[in-house]
Amino acid sequence: MKDLRNKGKEYNSEGDLLYEGEFLRNEKDGIGKEYNKKENSVFEGKFLSGRRSEGKLYVNGKLIFEG
């Protein structure tokens, strides 16, 4: 069976980077970073089936959550 895991980037319609990292079957899965320009936040860590699994959440450059 072919491995469907790859690395890539996801952008919104305005061209803002939303996610960069690993994908599996076109879902966030593995190690990556998710960006939220509106909240000025970054989540860095593991994703599983498109959802955050564990990692670090930064808001305005400050670590506010790890786990």
N, C-alpha and C positions, 0 to 999 in steps of 0.2 A: 504494500500500500504506500502511495506517495505521501511524504511528509508535507502537510499543508501549513506548516509554521514558517513565517517569514518576518522580516523587519520592515517597518515603514513609518509613514507620517500621515496624520489625519488633519485636515484643515476645514474651517467653516467657509461659508459662501463669501465672506469678506476677505478671506486669505489668511486669517489668524490661525496659528498652529494650535490645535487642540490636544494632540497626543503624538508622541513619538516613542516607538518601542516595538515589542514583539506582538504579532498577531497569529491567531490560529483560526482557520476557516473564517477569515474576515472579522473576527472579534478580538478585542484587546485580550491578550492571554500571554503571560510571562512577565518579563521585566520591562518597565516603561515609565514615562512621565506624562501626566495629564495636566494641562494648563487651563485656567479659567481667568481670562482677562478681566471680566466684569468684577470678580471677587478678588483679583490680584493674588490668586493662589496657585500653588503647584503641588501635586501629589506625585511622589516618587516612590516606586516600589513594585510589588507584585500585583498582577491582575489575573483573574480567573473567570473565564466565560463572559468577558466584557465588563466585569465589576471589580472594584478595588478589593484586594485581598489583605495585604499587609504592607506597611511602609510608613512614610513620613509625609505630613501635610504642613506646608509652609504658607503663611499669609503675610504679604508685604515683606517677604524675605526672612521672616522669623518662624522657627519651628514651633508649631502649636500642638501637634499630636504625633506620637510615634507608637506604632503597634500593629 
